[in-house]
Amino acid sequence: MRIKRVDVFKVRLPYRQPFTIALGTSDYSVDVVVRLEDDEGRVGWGEASPAKRIIGESEDTIVAALRALAPAVVGMNPLDVEAIEERMDRVILGNTSAKLALEIASFDLKGKILGVKVRDLLGGYRDRVETDFTIGIKSPEEMAREAERIVEQGFKAIKLKVGVDVEKDVERVKAVRDVVGPAIKIRVDANQGWTVKQALKALNQMDRYDVELAEQPVRWDDLEGMALLTRMSPIPIMADESVHTPEDALKVVKMRAADYINIKLTKAGGLLKARRIAAISEAAGVPNMIGCMMEGGVSITAGVHFAAATRNVVTTDLDSDISLKEDFVEGGAGLKDGYRTLPEGPGLGNLKVKEEKLEHVFTVEREGEVTSF
């Protein structure tokens, strides 16, 4: 039983509307999709979504990394996902997005071979997970109108992007709280946009609007600032950009630099590394969120499997596929009343990839030779 073939594709995913955070505005992403096939014809799918402002990777760097990684995994046993992870880490440093795409595809293929869900391969804990819906930075009035629509759709938690201007940020939170009422959870995410002084001012003012948590209020490398905010803020602090690796998580919990840690599969570089981050967090008594970049249905479905498998994941932010004009996947993770559910079937489930939407980039066959570009 061996991986016989790796195909790499690109797909353009336009958003329903421009998405603005403290780090900039995006209208679309170009994701990289991986297809693994074993020597019995079974197929596993993976996906990588570039996040240049956060991870420093683009679709071109992901493809370049996969040109090195794909030949290294061809010929390996698809059941040996830890060995595949080790091989990839020996071939190239970093490049977490490319490694994630291959690892998701490996887990999907392994689940199909064994006839079980990825959720069960990772441990198994629950069948559905609640997600919030994220609203990008707009005027307070626009964000309030969008929040009303989101609540009407059944969501019970909303994440508001902030981090541009403290006074306006407070107005944004107030406007949303006024229209959604007291029962809806509100979270804020500054994406490193504030200084420590600005964060303390903003969070003290936002506390009156019952904000559940504040995500990455200051620069990713200012762990002393994060620790100060964790001690002094009336609103719990979540680390996001500060934690990419298990080693980062260990540093954050040692410094008590966060009350929560947001795990993103893209930052971590795979489900296995994400699981190690969750284990470190749980041992330190720090709950986790599972978040996302701007992935489509393959990567989001993998995130739902991970969240459903992991006890320390107390909430999720797995909504990016909902924000796309059109996904390249049918039948991935479901959505009902603010909860993500798993599709039926082994591996990632009975999702269908619309291959006609994909642009083929290259293929690597069993012998490790690149056969087409």
Secondary structure, DSSP 8 states (H G I E B T S, - for coil): --EEEEEEEEEEEEEEEEEEETTEEEEEEEEEEEEEEETTS-EEEEEE---TTTT---HHHHHHHHHHHHHHHTTS-TT-HHHHHHHHHHH-SS-HHHHHHHHHHHHHHHHHHHT-BHHHHTT---SEEEB-EEE-S--HHHHHHHHHHHHHTT--EEEEE--S-HHHHHHHHHHHHHHH-TTSEEEEE-TT-S-HHHHHHHHHHHGGG-EEEEE--S-TT-HHHHHHHHHH-SS-EEESTT-SSHHHHHHHHHHT--SEEEEEHHHHTSHHHHHHHHHHHHHTT--EEEE-SS--HHHHHHHHHHHHH-TTEEEE---GGGGBSS-SEES-SEEETTEEE--SSSBT-S-EE-GGG-EEEEEE-TTS-EEE-
